[in-house]
Amino acid sequence: MAVAHLGHAEIRVTDFEATRWFYTEVVGLYVSEEDDERVYLRAWQDWDHHTLILKKSDHPGIEHVGWRVEKAEDLRAHERRLKELGIDYHWIEGGTEHGQGDGLRFITPGGMPFELYWEREPYAAPEGSTLASELPSHPQKFAAKGIAPRRFDHVNFLTDDPGKEQEWLTGELGIHHRYYVESESGDRLASWLSRTSISHEIAVQRNRNQSGALLHHTAYYLDSPDQLVRAATILADNGAEIEWGPGNHGTSGALFLYCFDPSGNRLEVWTGGFLIFAPDWEAIRWRQAKAERAYEFWGSPMPEEYLTYGTASHFTDAPQSSVSTPG
């Protein structure tokens, strides 16, 4: 039983107004809905109500990552499996997260807060909106505000044991293992996985501090290298902290740029990367001796905090050890 695809992420932000401004005016995401506690955002060709939620908080981090399942009845099947595995879970009632039905939430063995859901509200530009597109293949016009990414792409976590976490994600959620880096002694340093044909929808990297699961970054996709260079200019011109890039990930062949939002969460915008269509794909192994080229093919040095800095990863809206059902 497998999930269908990565859907969204909810991140906690400490400076609500500055971070909202950053994601809407600098990054160029669009507000689907908002209230005093949350802003629901999406890129211009994201088909769902939201792909990123900003939640007002006293600390940065990840509240949850949402995965859509393949059919409605899969939710109860996943609940039964979580019971068999002895993993605590809780339900959120449909509408609690705007634009979405019931959600099944749990913490993975490595500490990542996940949500499984089926019902979701597709995005539609409000009637009379200047964003409405005449093209049925576009949920809205390409308005080119800010960096203007096309779509939500992936999430990345630091974990204490990425090998075990990858095996659990593949074995229990059917998320395919695409490529990995291991030490000369065979210890897993990082794994990249996807359920769809893109190179990865989630990555797990070894936390050098061994301090548990942390959000490393969320990522949005750009169409071309020139848009990535333009993104670097926009970030610098608006006082954003650029951590690394533009550079080239040897693992995926994608060009990358990392920065931090005003609350301290890391964001990546990237472009390129290979697609995977083979049903019998074998995960590509990168040895530690070539790890530098795996992370940065062009040779720019990795920042010291890249494998140690992340933001907190856990639920705050529900007890951490709860088992409940809606209704």
C-alpha positions as CSV (number, residue, x, y, z in Angstrom):
1,M,0.0,0.0,0.0
2,A,1.6,3.2,-1.2
3,V,1.0,6.9,-1.0
4,A,0.3,8.8,-4.2
5,H,2.4,11.9,-4.0
6,L,3.8,14.6,-1.8
7,G,1.1,17.3,-1.2
8,H,2.2,20.0,1.1
9,A,4.1,21.1,4.2
10,E,3.1,23.2,7.2
11,I,6.0,25.2,8.7
12,R,6.1,27.2,11.9
13,V,7.2,30.9,11.7
14,T,8.1,33.3,14.4
15,D,7.9,36.6,12.5
16,F,4.5,36.1,10.9
17,E,4.2,39.3,8.9
18,A,7.8,39.4,7.7
19,T,7.7,35.7,6.7
20,R,4.3,36.1,4.9
21,W,5.9,39.0,3.0
22,F,8.9,36.9,2.1
23,Y,6.9,34.0,0.7
24,T,4.4,36.1,-1.2
25,E,6.4,39.1,-2.5
26,V,10.0,37.7,-2.7
27,V,9.4,34.0,-3.5
28,G,6.2,34.8,-5.3
29,L,3.7,32.3,-3.8
30,Y,0.0,33.1,-3.8
31,V,-2.4,33.2,-0.9
32,S,-5.4,30.9,-1.2
33,E,-6.8,31.6,2.3
34,E,-5.6,33.1,5.6
35,D,-6.6,33.9,9.1
36,D,-4.9,35.2,12.2
37,E,-2.9,32.0,12.7
38,R,-2.2,30.6,9.3
39,V,-1.5,31.5,5.7
40,Y,-2.2,29.0,3.0
41,L,0.1,29.4,0.0
42,R,0.6,27.8,-3.5
43,A,2.8,28.3,-6.5
44,W,1.2,29.5,-9.8
45,Q,0.8,26.0,-11.2
46,D,0.1,24.1,-8.1
47,W,-3.3,22.4,-8.6
48,D,-4.3,22.2,-5.0
49,H,-5.7,24.7,-2.5
50,H,-2.2,24.9,-0.9
51,T,1.2,23.4,-0.9
52,L,2.7,25.5,2.0
53,I,1.1,26.6,5.2
54,L,2.7,29.3,7.4
55,K,1.7,28.8,11.1
56,K,2.2,31.5,13.7
57,S,4.5,30.1,16.4
58,D,7.1,31.0,19.0
59,H,9.7,28.8,17.3
60,P,10.4,27.8,13.7
61,G,10.2,24.3,12.3
62,I,7.9,21.8,10.6
63,E,4.4,21.1,11.8
64,H,3.7,18.4,9.3
65,V,4.2,17.1,5.8
66,G,1.1,16.0,3.9
67,W,1.0,13.0,1.5
68,R,-2.1,12.2,-0.5
69,V,-3.1,8.6,-0.7
70,E,-4.2,6.7,-3.8
71,K,-7.9,6.2,-2.8
72,A,-10.2,7.2,0.0
73,E,-10.3,3.7,1.7
74,D,-6.5,3.7,2.0
75,L,-6.7,6.0,5.0
76,R,-8.4,3.3,7.2
77,A,-6.0,0.7,5.8
78,H,-3.0,2.9,6.9
79,E,-4.7,3.3,10.3
80,R,-4.8,-0.4,10.7
81,R,-1.2,-0.7,9.7
82,L,-0.1,1.9,12.2
83,K,-1.9,0.0,14.9
84,E,-0.1,-3.2,13.9
85,L,3.2,-1.4,14.1
86,G,2.4,0.2,17.4
87,I,2.8,3.7,16.1
88,D,0.7,6.4,17.8
89,Y,-1.5,8.5,15.5
90,H,-4.3,11.0,15.6
91,W,-7.0,12.2,13.2
92,I,-7.8,15.8,12.3
93,E,-11.4,16.4,11.1
94,G,-12.0,17.6,7.6
95,G,-11.9,21.4,7.3
96,T,-9.5,21.8,10.3
97,E,-6.8,22.3,7.7
98,H,-8.6,24.4,5.1
99,G,-9.0,22.9,1.7
100,Q,-8.6,19.3,3.0
101,G,-10.7,16.5,4.3
102,D,-9.8,14.1,7.2
103,G,-6.1,13.7,7.9
104,L,-4.3,10.8,9.6
105,R,-1.3,12.1,11.4
106,F,1.6,10.3,13.0
107,I,5.3,10.5,13.7
108,T,7.6,8.3,11.6
109,P,10.1,6.1,13.5
110,G,12.8,8.6,12.7
111,G,10.8,11.5,14.0
112,M,9.1,13.1,11.0
113,P,5.5,14.5,11.4
114,F,3.5,13.1,8.6
115,E,-0.2,13.4,7.5
116,L,-2.1,11.2,5.1
117,Y,-5.2,12.5,3.4
118,W,-7.5,11.9,0.4
119,E,-10.0,14.7,0.0
120,R,-8.6,18.0,-1.1
121,E,-9.9,21.1,-2.6
122,P,-8.5,21.9,-6.1
123,Y,-7.5,25.5,-6.6
124,A,-9.7,27.7,-8.7
125,A,-9.1,31.4,-9.2
126,P,-11.9,33.4,-7.6
127,E,-14.6,34.5,-10.0
128,G,-13.6,37.8,-11.6
129,S,-10.0,37.5,-10.5
130,T,-7.4,38.9,-12.8
131,L,-5.4,35.7,-12.1
132,A,-7.9,33.5,-13.9
133,S,-6.3,31.9,-16.9
134,E,-8.1,31.2,-20.2
135,L,-6.1,27.9,-20.5
136,P,-7.8,24.9,-18.8
137,S,-4.3,23.4,-18.3
138,H,-3.3,26.4,-16.1
139,P,-5.0,26.8,-12.7
140,Q,-4.1,30.5,-12.9
141,K,-2.1,32.9,-15.1
142,F,1.7,33.0,-14.8
143,A,1.9,36.3,-13.1
144,A,5.7,36.4,-12.6
145,K,5.7,37.9,-9.2
146,G,9.0,37.6,-7.3
147,I,11.0,34.4,-8.0
148,A,7.7,32.8,-9.3
149,P,8.3,29.0,-8.9
150,R,6.1,26.8,-11.0
151,R,5.3,24.1,-8.3
152,F,6.1,22.6,-4.9
153,D,8.8,20.0,-5.3
154,H,10.2,18.3,-2.2
155,V,11.1,18.3,1.5
156,N,14.3,17.3,3.2
157,F,15.0,16.2,6.8
158,L,18.0,15.6,9.0
159,T,17.6,12.3,10.8
160,D,19.8,10.3,13.1
161,D,19.6,7.1,11.0
162,P,18.7,7.9,7.4
163,G,19.1,4.2,6.4
164,K,16.5,3.0,8.7
165,E,14.2,5.8,7.9
166,Q,14.5,5.2,4.2
167,E,13.7,1.5,4.7
168,W,10.6,2.4,6.6
169,L,9.4,5.0,4.1
170,T,9.9,2.5,1.2
171,G,8.5,-0.5,3.1
172,E,5.5,1.1,4.7
173,L,4.5,4.0,2.4
174,G,5.9,2.7,-1.0
175,I,8.1,5.7,-1.6
176,H,10.8,4.5,-4.0
177,H,14.5,4.7,-3.1
178,R,16.2,6.7,-5.9
179,Y,19.8,7.3,-4.9
180,Y,22.0,7.5,-1.8
181,V,25.4,8.3,-0.3
182,E,27.2,6.0,2.1
183,S,30.4,6.0,4.0
184,E,33.4,3.8,3.2
185,S,32.2,1.5,6.0
186,G,28.7,1.2,4.6
187,D,26.9,3.6,6.9
188,R,24.1,5.5,5.1
189,L,24.7,9.3,5.0
190,A,21.7,10.3,2.9
191,S,18.9,8.9,0.8
192,W,16.6,10.5,-1.7
193,L,13.1,9.0,-2.4
194,S,10.1,9.7,-4.6
195,R,6.7,8.1,-5.3
196,T,6.3,9.9,-8.6
197,S,8.7,10.3,-11.5
198,I,10.7,13.2,-10.2
199,S,14.1,12.5,-8.7
200,H,12.9,12.9,-5.1
201,E,10.0,14.2,-3.1
202,I,11.7,13.6,0.2
203,A,15.3,13.3,1.4
204,V,16.7,12.1,4.7
205,Q,20.3,13.1,5.6
206,R,22.4,12.1,8.6
207,N,22.2,14.6,11.4
208,R,25.8,15.0,12.4
209,N,24.7,16.2,15.8
210,Q,22.5,13.1,16.3
211,S,19.9,15.4,17.9
212,G,16.8,13.8,16.3
213,A,14.7,14.8,13.3
214,L,14.9,18.3,12.0
215,L,13.5,20.1,9.0
216,H,16.3,20.7,6.6
217,H,14.4,22.5,3.9
218,T,11.3,22.8,1.8
219,A,11.7,23.3,-2.0
220,Y,10.0,24.8,-5.0
221,Y,10.7,24.2,-8.7
222,L,11.8,26.8,-11.3
223,D,11.6,26.2,-15.0
224,S,15.2,27.1,-16.1
225,P,18.7,28.0,-15.0
226,D,18.2,31.7,-16.0
227,Q,15.3,31.8,-13.5
228,L,17.6,30.5,-10.8
229,V,20.2,33.2,-11.4
230,R,17.3,35.7,-11.4
231,A,16.2,34.3,-8.1
232,A,19.6,34.9,-6.5
233,T,19.4,38.5,-7.6
234,I,15.9,38.9,-6.2
235,L,16.9,37.4,-2.9
236,A,20.0,39.5,-2.5
237,D,18.2,42.7,-3.5
238,N,15.6,42.0,-0.8
239,G,18.1,41.3,2.0
240,A,17.5,37.6,2.2
241,E,20.3,35.4,3.5
242,I,21.6,33.2,0.8
243,E,23.3,30.1,2.3
244,W,24.6,28.3,-0.8
245,G,24.4,28.5,-4.5
246,P,23.8,28.7,-7.3
247,G,25.3,25.3,-7.5
248,N,24.8,21.8,-9.1
249,H,23.7,18.7,-7.2
250,G,25.6,15.8,-8.8
251,T,23.1,13.3,-7.4
252,S,20.1,14.7,-9.4
253,G,21.8,17.0,-11.9
254,A,19.6,19.8,-10.6
255,L,20.8,23.4,-10.1
256,F,20.1,24.7,-6.6
257,L,19.9,27.8,-4.5
258,Y,19.5,27.8,-0.7
259,C,18.3,30.6,1.5
260,F,16.6,31.3,4.8
261,D,13.2,32.8,5.5
262,P,12.9,35.6,8.1
263,S,11.9,32.9,10.8
264,G,15.0,30.8,10.1
265,N,13.5,28.0,8.0
266,R,15.7,26.9,5.1
267,L,14.2,27.2,1.6
268,E,15.5,25.8,-1.7
269,V,14.6,26.8,-5.2
270,W,16.0,24.6,-7.9
271,T,15.6,23.6,-11.5
272,G,16.5,20.6,-13.8
273,G,17.1,17.2,-12.4
274,F,16.4,13.9,-14.0
275,L,13.0,12.1,-14.2
276,I,12.6,8.4,-13.5
277,F,10.2,6.1,-15.4
278,A,11.6,2.6,-15.0
279,P,9.5,0.4,-12.7
280,D,12.5,-1.6,-11.8
281,W,14.8,1.3,-10.9
282,E,17.7,0.4,-8.7
283,A,18.9,3.0,-6.2
284,I,22.2,4.7,-7.3
285,R,25.0,4.4,-4.8
286,W,27.4,7.3,-4.2
287,R,30.5,6.5,-2.1
288,Q,31.8,8.9,0.5
289,A,34.9,9.5,-1.6
290,K,32.7,11.2,-4.2
291,A,30.2,12.8,-1.8
292,E,31.4,16.3,-2.4
293,R,30.6,15.9,-6.1
294,A,27.3,14.3,-5.1
295,Y,26.3,17.5,-3.2
296,E,28.0,20.0,-5.4
297,F,29.3,18.9,-8.8
298,W,30.9,22.3,-9.6
299,G,33.0,22.4,-6.4
300,S,31.7,25.3,-4.3
301,P,32.3,24.4,-0.6
302,M,29.4,23.1,1.5
303,P,28.5,25.5,4.3
304,E,29.5,24.2,7.8
305,E,25.9,24.2,9.1
306,Y,24.4,22.4,6.0
307,L,24.4,19.0,7.7
308,T,23.8,20.2,11.3
309,Y,21.3,23.1,11.1
310,G,17.6,22.4,10.9
311,T,14.4,23.5,12.6
312,A,12.2,21.6,15.0
313,S,10.2,18.6,13.7
314,H,7.0,17.7,15.7
315,F,3.3,18.3,16.1
316,T,2.2,21.1,18.4
317,D,-1.6,21.0,17.9
318,A,-2.2,17.5,19.4
319,P,-0.8,15.2,22.1
320,Q,2.2,13.4,20.9
321,S,0.9,10.0,22.1
322,S,-2.8,10.0,21.0
323,V,-4.9,7.5,19.2
324,S,-8.3,8.9,18.1
325,T,-10.7,8.8,15.2
326,P,-13.0,11.5,13.8
327,G,-16.6,11.7,14.6
